Amino acid sequence: MNHSREIEVEGHIIDSGIMTRVFDRIMDMGGDFEILMFDVGKKKADPSYARLRVSAATEEKLDLITSELHRLGVRLIEAENVRLVPAEADRVIPKGFYSTTNHPTSVRYNDEWIPVENIEMDVLIVVDMESSRAFCTPLSKLRKGDYVVIGEGGVRVSYPERPREIGMFEFMHGQVSSERPSETIVRKIAEELLKVKSLGLKVAIVGGPAIIHTGAGDALAALIREGYIDILFSGNALATHDIEYNIFGTSLGMNLKTGDLVTGGHKHHLYAISEVMRAGSIAAAVESGVITGGIMYECVKAGIPYVLAGSIRDDGPLPDVITDVVTAQDAIRAHLGDCGMVLMIGTLLHSVAVGNCLPSYVKTICVDINPASVTKLMDRGTSQAIGVVSDAGTFIPALHAALQQKKK
């Protein structure tokens, strides 16, 4: 181990499990470490500080290890200014660029630490030299001449720590199970949702068509009508089947009240799309009386913004659906600034898409009947999510009932 560097990490690094992750990462990657200083906080609120010498057989291996540790909030002892290289053309990244985490991040520019704005995972950091501000910038938005952060020198990540007071997000952090008491979980989610609202933050829902198919559409419409939901992210399918249900009482051609297939019902979703096309938009269909209830109706009536991102599978699609994926990403990002909680229910692909744009401090709940879907979201980087294995038709009405109970 001929190559070494000194690193440091501070905060609530013991009870948050950060030091364990640091040690494991070093050893798993074939490195070694020596603890030079370890100042342990004496009281619950006291931070701890550790200084280590990390060693590896080659400089390349050491680079890889320190790069991984950086994402856990570890930093090199030497405080250097960030290195910037201008992009040579639109959407062409300089070699060695820094790829972000979704954790709060700062960069050292002109000997001062400045926060990186609009943090999200797997994008670039661009520094505006005139204003001395740093921004997360997706590849699609990179322009020639933008100054891109290169390497990890001068970049500081604040890895999430365990709060001093334990709540459900700490109790369930990073875990997925169908064996927990669902009523208790739903009640705690309701409490967290009300807490988020009391802070003036917004609650978003990412919803899939299973919400309609399982009969939970009325409960979600009630949540929107009663002011618990502030933003809806979805696709063509949820809106289409919600409107189909309102006009025809069916979803996928099945009568949701009786469970019977309706003759000719397989065409109902196409009729529903056509009626909205005739009106010009979902909002126009609501105002003209074509749509008289349901999720999209309540969004329009309450002025709740919705982003419907399209896919290659879509019928129609509805005129409100954004069919350009980059435009859809921008629309999602535009509504995330004040979000304190996101509920992801019954839609893996849209959940991953929104999750990729979320900072790690946003409370995220993923609900799906398939445990693998919940796990995959976390594996894709949304590590702050808690997983609830449940049917949408059970979860959403239970959440509405819990919130109603809290109002009494």
Protein Blocks (a to p, Z undefined) as FASTA:
>chain_A
ZZccddddedjfklnommmmmmmmmmmnopacddfbdcddfbfklccddddddddfbfkl
mmmmmmmmmmnopacfbacdddddddfbghiacehiacddfbdcdddeehiacddehiae
hiacdddfklopacdddfklpcghiacdehjehiacddddddfbdcfklmmgoiacfkbc
fklmmmmmmmmmmmmmmnopacdddddfklmmnopmmmmmmmmmnopafbdcddfklmmm
mmmmmmnopaehiafknopacehklmmmmmmmmmmmmnopaklmmmnomaggdjklmmmm
nopacdddddfkbghiafklcfbfklmmmmmmmmmmmpcbdcdehiaklmmmmmmmpcfk
lccddddfblklmmmmmmnopambccddddfklmmmmmmmmmmmmmZZ
